[in-house]
Amino acid sequence: MNSIIKKATACEAYPDGVPRFGGTCWRVTGPSLDEIATAIGVEVYVDHLGKRLVIVTVF
């Protein structure tokens, strides 16, 4: 997953993403360690105290 983010070839908002709890949804695409094009779903949230949560899903 780290390789995909470091070598990202695209980053775009989810076309159909519905963020929950005021978050944002993004899709990051890049090559895996095996050089296979892979996408990662990233959702970012900030709570009322300013704490951040990042959820990453590989698909």
C-alpha contacts under 8 A as a table, 3 or more apart, distances in Angstrom:
res1	aa1	res2	aa2	distance
1	M	4	I	5.19
1	M	5	I	6.55
1	M	32	S	6.97
1	M	40	I	7.81
1	M	58	V	7.50
2	N	5	I	5.33
2	N	6	K	6.15
3	S	6	K	5.07
3	S	7	K	5.94
3	S	30	G	7.89
3	S	31	P	7.08
3	S	32	S	5.87
3	S	33	L	6.22
4	I	7	K	5.35
4	I	8	A	5.60
4	I	28	V	7.82
4	I	29	T	6.76
4	I	30	G	4.67
4	I	31	P	5.30
4	I	32	S	5.30
4	I	33	L	7.76
4	I	38	T	7.07
4	I	39	A	7.81
4	I	40	I	7.88
5	I	8	A	5.03
5	I	28	V	6.95
5	I	29	T	7.62
5	I	30	G	6.74
7	K	30	G	5.74
7	K	31	P	6.61
8	A	11	C	7.34
8	A	28	V	6.50
8	A	29	T	5.56
8	A	30	G	4.23
8	A	31	P	7.18
9	T	28	V	7.73
9	T	29	T	5.78
9	T	30	G	5.06
10	A	27	R	7.98
10	A	28	V	5.76
10	A	29	T	5.17
10	A	30	G	6.90
11	C	26	W	6.81
11	C	27	R	5.64
11	C	28	V	4.46
11	C	29	T	6.42
12	E	26	W	5.58
12	E	27	R	5.41
12	E	28	V	6.71
13	A	17	G	7.69
13	A	25	C	5.94
13	A	26	W	4.36
13	A	27	R	6.10
14	Y	17	G	4.65
14	Y	25	C	5.69
14	Y	26	W	5.18
14	Y	27	R	5.91
17	G	25	C	6.06
18	V	25	C	7.32
19	P	22	G	6.36
19	P	23	G	5.17
19	P	24	T	5.45
19	P	25	C	5.89
19	P	43	E	7.51
20	R	23	G	5.74
21	F	45	Y	7.25
22	G	45	Y	6.69
22	G	46	V	7.75
23	G	43	E	6.58
23	G	44	V	5.32
23	G	45	Y	4.35
23	G	46	V	6.96
24	T	43	E	5.57
24	T	44	V	5.40
24	T	45	Y	6.82
25	C	41	G	7.32
25	C	42	V	5.87
25	C	43	E	4.59
25	C	44	V	6.79
26	W	41	G	5.95
26	W	42	V	5.12
26	W	43	E	6.33
27	R	39	A	6.51
27	R	40	I	5.66
27	R	41	G	4.73
27	R	42	V	6.11
28	V	39	A	5.58
28	V	40	I	5.15
28	V	41	G	6.50
28	V	42	V	7.41
29	T	37	A	6.95
29	T	38	T	5.68
29	T	39	A	4.30
29	T	40	I	6.32
30	G	37	A	5.54
30	G	38	T	5.63
30	G	39	A	6.56
31	P	34	D	7.38
31	P	35	E	4.72
31	P	36	I	5.12
31	P	37	A	4.53
31	P	38	T	5.85
32	S	35	E	4.92
32	S	36	I	5.22
32	S	37	A	6.37
32	S	38	T	6.21
33	L	36	I	7.41
38	T	58	V	7.67
38	T	59	F	7.06
39	A	58	V	6.28
39	A	59	F	5.85
40	I	56	V	6.63
40	I	57	T	5.53
40	I	58	V	4.50
40	I	59	F	6.08
41	G	55	I	7.94
41	G	56	V	5.57
41	G	57	T	4.86
41	G	58	V	6.24
41	G	59	F	7.41
42	V	54	V	6.90
42	V	55	I	5.71
42	V	56	V	4.65
42	V	57	T	6.51
43	E	54	V	5.73
43	E	55	I	5.17
43	E	56	V	6.62
44	V	52	R	7.14
44	V	53	L	5.81
44	V	54	V	4.62
44	V	55	I	6.54
45	Y	52	R	5.61
45	Y	53	L	5.18
45	Y	54	V	6.52
46	V	49	L	7.82
46	V	50	G	5.57
46	V	51	K	5.46
46	V	52	R	4.50
46	V	53	L	6.48
47	D	50	G	5.30
47	D	51	K	5.46
47	D	52	R	6.61
48	H	51	K	7.47
